[in-house]
Amino acid sequence: MDALDRDILDVLRRDARTPYTEIADEVGTSEGTVRNRVDRLVADGVIERFTVATRTGNVKAMIEIGVDVAVDTAGISERMATWEDVDFVWQVSGEEDLVLIVDAADTRGVNDLITRAREQEEVISTKTRLILDEQLG
């Protein structure tokens, strides 16, 4: 990955729907080059998916989860990623092992996810932080 790829990714992170012609103008190359680069980044797994950020009025939260030492964090991450209202599951370093990024209709939905996480036999602790505001970079 070179500087042009990083420039293209910067534009797509701000708005994944930016037309290739606009990206080309912004990074100083042709639309065909942008198209080929994005196709390659997708094929190489650098771009995993294109997503939408919303302002739904929902309650957004981070549920930080500690798991037992002998747990396959990849396995529990995959399982939790399928739960409704979970946008992302991050495997992280530090006190906690996983972070669920959730977008629930209300605090009851967040609480249901906390309860569901605590019911998993691998989970030994949870901490929850409500997301009060976010800015897209």
PAZAPA-4460 file (N, C-alpha, C; in steps of 0.05 Angstrom, whole numbers, plus 32768, in hexadecimal, padded with zeros to 4 digits):
% residues 137
    n_x    n_y    n_z   ca_x   ca_y   ca_z    c_x    c_y    c_z   seq   type   mol
   8011   7FE9   8000   8000   8000   8000   8012   8019   8000     1      M     A
   800C   802B   7FEE   801C   8043   7FEC   800C   805C   7FF4     2      D     A
   8018   8073   7FF1   800C   808D   7FF9   7FF2   8092   7FEA     3      A     A
   7FF0   808A   7FD1   7FD7   808E   7FC2   7FC1   807D   7FCD     4      L     A
   7FC7   8064   7FD4   7FB3   8053   7FE0   7FA9   805F   7FFA     5      D     A
   7FBB   8069   800B   7FB4   8076   8024   7FA2   808E   8020     6      R     A
   7FA9   809E   800B   7F98   80B6   8005   7F7C   80AE   7FFD     7      D     A
   7F7A   8099   7FED   7F60   808F   7FE4   7F50   8085   7FFC     8      I     A
   7F5D   8076   800E   7F50   806C   8026   7F46   8083   8038     9      L     A
   7F56   8098   803A   7F4E   80AF   804A   7F34   80BB   8040    10      D     A
   7F31   80BD   8026   7F18   80C8   801A   7F01   80B5   8020    11      V     A
   7F06   809B   801C   7EF0   8088   8020   7EE8   8085   803D    12      L     A
   7EFA   808A   804F   7EF3   8089   806C   7EE0   80A0   8073    13      R     A
   7EE4   80B7   8066   7ED2   80CD   806C   7EB6   80C8   805F    14      R     A
   7EB6   80BC   8048   7E9C   80B7   803A   7EA1   80A1   8026    15      D     A
   7E98   8089   802D   7E9D   8071   801C   7E8E   8073   8001    16      A     A
   7E7B   8086   7FFF   7E6C   8089   7FE6   7E77   809E   7FD3    17      R     A
   7E8E   80A9   7FDA   7E9B   80BD   7FC9   7EA0   80B1   7FAD    18      T     A
   7E96   80BE   7F98   7E9A   80B4   7F7D   7EB8   80B3   7F77    19      P     A
   7EC0   809F   7F67   7EDC   809C   7F60   7EE7   80B4   7F52    20      Y     A
   7ED6   80C2   7F42   7EE0   80DA   7F35   7EE7   80F0   7F49    21      T     A
   7ED8   80F3   7F5E   7EDE   8106   7F73   7EF8   80FE   7F82    22      E     A
   7EFA   80E5   7F88   7F12   80DB   7F96   7F2B   80E1   7F84    23      I     A
   7F28   80DB   7F6A   7F3E   80E0   7F57   7F47   80FD   7F57    24      A     A
   7F33   810F   7F57   7F39   812C   7F57   7F48   8133   7F71    25      D     A
   7F3E   8128   7F88   7F4A   812F   7FA2   7F66   8125   7FA5    26      E     A
   7F6C   810D   7F9B   7F86   8101   7F9F   7F99   8105   7F87    27      V     A
   7F8F   8111   7F72   7FA0   8118   7F5B   7FA7   8101   7F49    28      G     A
   7F93   80F0   7F42   7F98   80DA   7F30   7F7E   80D6   7F1F    29      T     A
   7F7E   80C1   7F0F   7F66   80BC   7EFE   7F51   80AB   7F0C    30      S     A
   7F39   80AD   7F02   7F23   809C   7F0C   7F2A   807F   7F09    31      E     A
   7F35   8077   7EF3   7F3C   805B   7EEE   7F51   8051   7F03    32      G     A
   7F64   8062   7F09   7F78   805A   7F1D   7F6B   8056   7F39    33      T     A
   7F58   8068   7F40   7F4A   8065   7F59   7F3A   804B   7F5A    34      V     A
   7F2C   8046   7F44   7F1B   802E   7F42   7F2D   8015   7F45    35      R     A
   7F43   8014   7F37   7F55   7FFD   7F39   7F61   7FFA   7F55    36      N     A
   7F69   8010   7F61   7F74   800F   7F7B   7F60   8005   7F90    37      R     A
   7F47   8010   7F8F   7F33   8007   7FA1   7F2D   7FE9   7F9D    38      V     A
   7F2A   7FE1   7F84   7F25   7FC4   7F7F   7F3B   7FB3   7F8B    39      D     A
   7F55   7FBC   7F88   7F6B   7FAD   7F93   7F6B   7FAD   7FB1    40      R     A
   7F64   7FC4   7FBE   7F63   7FC5   7FDB   7F4D   7FB3   7FE6    41      L     A
   7F37   7FB1   7FD7   7F22   7F9F   7FE0   7F2C   7F82   7FDD    42      V     A
   7F37   7F7B   7FC6   7F41   7F60   7FC1   7F56   7F57   7FD5    43      A     A
   7F67   7F6A   7FDD   7F7D   7F64   7FF0   7F73   7F64   800D    44      D     A
   7F5A   7F6B   8011   7F4F   7F6B   802C   7F56   7F84   803D    45      G     A
   7F62   7F98   8030   7F68   7FB1   803E   7F4E   7FBF   8044    46      V     A
   7F3C   7FC0   8030   7F21   7FCA   8034   7F10   7FB2   8039    47      I     A
   7F05   7FB0   8051   7EF5   7F99   8058   7ED7   7F9C   8050    48      E     A
   7ECE   7FB5   8053   7EB2   7FBB   804C   7EAE   7FD9   804A    49      R     A
   7E99   7FE1   803D   7E91   7FFC   803C   7E79   7FFE   804F    50      F     A
   7E77   8013   805F   7E63   8014   8073   7E56   8030   8074    51      T     A
   7E41   8032   8083   7E32   804B   8086   7E33   8053   80A3    52      V     A
   7E39   806C   80A9   7E37   8077   80C4   7E1C   8086   80C5    53      A     A
   7E0D   8082   80DA   7DF3   808E   80DB   7DF0   809F   80F5    54      T     A
   7DDE   80B1   80F4   7DD6   80C0   810D   7DB8   80BA   8110    55      R     A
   7DB3   80A4   811E   7D98   8099   8120   7D88   80A3   8138    56      T     A
   7D96   80B0   814B   7D8A   80B6   8164   7D8B   809F   8177    57      G     A
   7D97   8089   816F   7D9A   8072   8180   7DAF   8077   8196    58      N     A
   7DB1   8065   81A8   7DC6   8065   81BD   7DDD   8055   81B3    59      V     A
   7DF5   8063   81B2   7E0D   8055   81A9   7E1E   8051   81C2    60      K     A
   7E2C   803A   81C2   7E3C   8034   81DA   7E53   8022   81D2    61      A     A
   7E67   8021   81E4   7E7D   800E   81E2   7E7A   7FFC   81FA    62      M     A
   7E78   7FE2   81F5   7E78   7FCF   820B   7E93   7FC1   820A    63      I     A
   7EA3   7FC6   821F   7EBD   7FBB   8221   7EBB   7FA1   8231    64      E     A
   7EC7   7F8C   8226   7EC4   7F71   8230   7EDF   7F64   8236    65      I     A
   7EE1   7F5A   824E   7EF8   7F4A   8256   7EF0   7F2C   8254    66      G     A
   7F02   7F1C   8249   7EFC   7F00   8247   7F12   7EF0   8255    67      V     A
   7F0B   7ED7   825B   7F1E   7EC5   8268   7F37   7EC1   8257    68      D     A
   7F4E   7EBC   8264   7F68   7EBB   8256   7F68   7EA6   8240    69      V     A
   7F5B   7E8F   8244   7F5D   7E79   8230   7F48   7E7B   821A    70      A     A
   7F3C   7E92   8216   7F26   7E95   8203   7F31   7E9C   81E7    71      V     A
   7F25   7E91   81D3   7F2A   7E98   81B7   7F1A   7EB1   81B1    72      D     A
   7F28   7EC8   81B3   7F1A   7EE2   81B0   7F0F   7EE5   8193    73      T     A
   7F1C   7ED9   8180   7F11   7EDB   8164   7EF6   7ECD   8162    74      A     A
   7EF3   7EB7   816F   7EDA   7EA8   816E   7EC3   7EB7   817C    75      G     A
   7EC8   7EC2   8194   7EB3   7ED1   81A1   7EAD   7EEB   8193    76      I     A
   7EC2   7EF7   8187   7EBE   7F10   8177   7EAB   7F0B   8160    77      S     A
   7EB0   7EF5   8151   7E9F   7EEE   813A   7E82   7EEA   8143    78      E     A
   7E7F   7EDC   815A   7E64   7ED6   8164   7E55   7EF1   816C    79      R     A
   7E63   7F02   817B   7E57   7F1B   8184   7E51   7F2E   816D    80      M     A
   7E61   7F2D   8158   7E5D   7F3E   8141   7E43   7F39   8133    81      A     A
   7E37   7F21   8137   7E1D   7F1B   812A   7E05   7F25   813A    82      T     A
   7E0A   7F2F   8153   7DF4   7F38   8163   7DE8   7F51   8158    83      W     A
   7DCE   7F53   815A   7DC0   7F6B   8150   7DC9   7F83   8161    84      E     A
   7DCB   7F99   8154   7DD4   7FB3   815F   7DF2   7FB5   8163    85      D     A
   7E01   7FA0   815E   7E1E   7FA2   8160   7E29   7FAA   8144    86      V     A
   7E36   7FC1   8143   7E42   7FCB   812A   7E5E   7FBF   8126    87      D     A
   7E6E   7FBE   813B   7E8A   7FB5   8139   7E91   7FA6   8152    88      F     A
   7EA3   7F93   814E   7EB1   7F86   8165   7ECE   7F8A   8161    89      V     A
   7EDB   7F97   8173   7EF8   7F9C   8172   7F06   7F8A   8186    90      W     A
   7F1B   7F7C   817D   7F2D   7F6F   8190   7F43   7F84   8197    91      Q     A
   7F46   7F89   81B1   7F58   7F9F   81B9   7F6C   7F95   81CE    92      V     A
   7F80   7FA6   81D2   7F93   7FA1   81E8   7F8B   7FB1   8200    93      S     A
   7F96   7FAA   8217   7F8F   7FB9   822F   7F80   7FA8   8243    94      G     A
   7F72   7FB6   8255   7F63   7FA8   8269   7F4D   7F96   825E    95      E     A
   7F3F   7FA0   824A   7F2A   7F90   823D   7F35   7F83   8224    96      E     A
   7F26   7F6E   821A   7F2F   7F5F   8203   7F1F   7F66   81EA    97      D     A
   7F06   7F6D   81EE   7EF4   7F72   81D8   7EE5   7F8C   81DD    98      L     A
   7EDD   7F9A   81C8   7ECC   7FB1   81CA   7EB6   7FAD   81B6    99      V     A
   7E9D   7FAE   81C0   7E86   7FAE   81AD   7E7E   7FCB   81A9   100      L     A
   7E7B   7FD3   8190   7E70   7FED   818A   7E53   7FE8   8182   101      I     A
   7E41   7FF3   8192   7E24   7FED   818E   7E15   8006   8187   102      V     A
   7DFF   8002   8179   7DED   8018   8171   7DD1   800D   8176   103      D     A
   7DC6   8012   818E   7DAD   8006   8196   7D97   801C   8196   104      A     A
   7D7E   8013   8194   7D68   8026   8193   7D65   8036   81AD   105      A     A
   7D6D   802A   81C3   7D6A   8037   81DD   7D7C   802A   81F1   106      D     A
   7D7C   8034   820A   7D8E   8029   821E   7D87   800D   8225   107      T     A
   7D6D   8005   8222   7D66   7FE9   8227   7D74   7FD7   8214   108      R     A
   7D77   7FDF   81FA   7D86   7FCF   81E7   7DA3   7FCC   81EE   109      G     A
   7DAF   7FE2   81F8   7DCB   7FE0   8201   7DCD   7FCD   8219   110      V     A
   7DBB   7FD0   822C   7DBB   7FBF   8243   7DB7   7FA2   823C   111      N     A
   7DA6   7F9C   8229   7DA2   7F81   821F   7DBC   7F75   8214   112      D     A
   7DCC   7F85   8206   7DE5   7F7C   81FB   7DF9   7F77   8212   113      L     A
   7DF9   7F88   8226   7E0B   7F84   823D   7E04   7F6A   824B   114      I     A
   7DEA   7F65   824F   7DE1   7F4D   825C   7DE9   7F34   824B   115      T     A
   7DE5   7F36   8231   7DEC   7F20   821F   7E0A   7F1A   8220   116      R     A
   7E1A   7F2F   8221   7E37   7F2B   8222   7E3E   7F1E   823C   117      A     A
   7E33   7F27   8252   7E39   7F1B   826D   7E30   7EFE   826F   118      R     A
   7E1D   7EF6   825F   7E13   7EDA   8260   7E26   7EC7   8252   119      E     A
   7E39   7ED2   8242   7E4C   7EC1   8234   7E60   7EB5   8248   120      Q     A
   7E65   7E9B   8247   7E76   7E8F   825C   7E93   7E99   825B   121      E     A
   7E9C   7EA3   8243   7EB7   7EAD   8241   7EBC   7EC8   824D   122      E     A
   7EA6   7ED7   8251   7EA7   7EF3   825A   7EAB   7EF4   8279   123      V     A
   7EBF   7F04   8281   7EC4   7F07   829E   7EBE   7F23   82A8   124      I     A
   7EBC   7F37   8295   7EB6   7F52   829E   7EAC   7F62   8286   125      S     A
   7E9C   7F77   828D   7E94   7F8A   8279   7E95   7FA7   8284   126      T     A
   7E9A   7FBA   8273   7E98   7FD6   8279   7E89   7FE3   8262   127      K     A
   7E79   7FF6   8267   7E6A   8002   8252   7E6E   8020   8252   128      T     A
   7E71   802C   823A   7E74   8048   8237   7E60   8051   8222   129      R     A
   7E50   8064   8229   7E3E   8070   8215   7E4D   8083   8203   130      L     A
   7E48   8082   81EA   7E55   8095   81D7   7E43   80AD   81D5   131      I     A
   7E4D   80C4   81DE   7E3D   80DC   81DF   7E3D   80EC   81C4   132      L     A
   7E54   80EA   81B6   7E56   80F9   819D   7E6C   80EC   818D   133      D     A
   7E6B   80EF   8173   7E80   80E4   8162   7E84   80F7   814A   134      E     A
   7E9D   80F9   8142   7EA4   8108   812A   7EB2   80F5   8117   135      Q     A
   7EAA   80F6   80FE   7EB7   80E6   80EA   7ED1   80F3   80E1   136      L     A
   7EE6   80E3   80DF   7F00   80ED   80D7   7F05   80EB   80BA   137      G     A
***
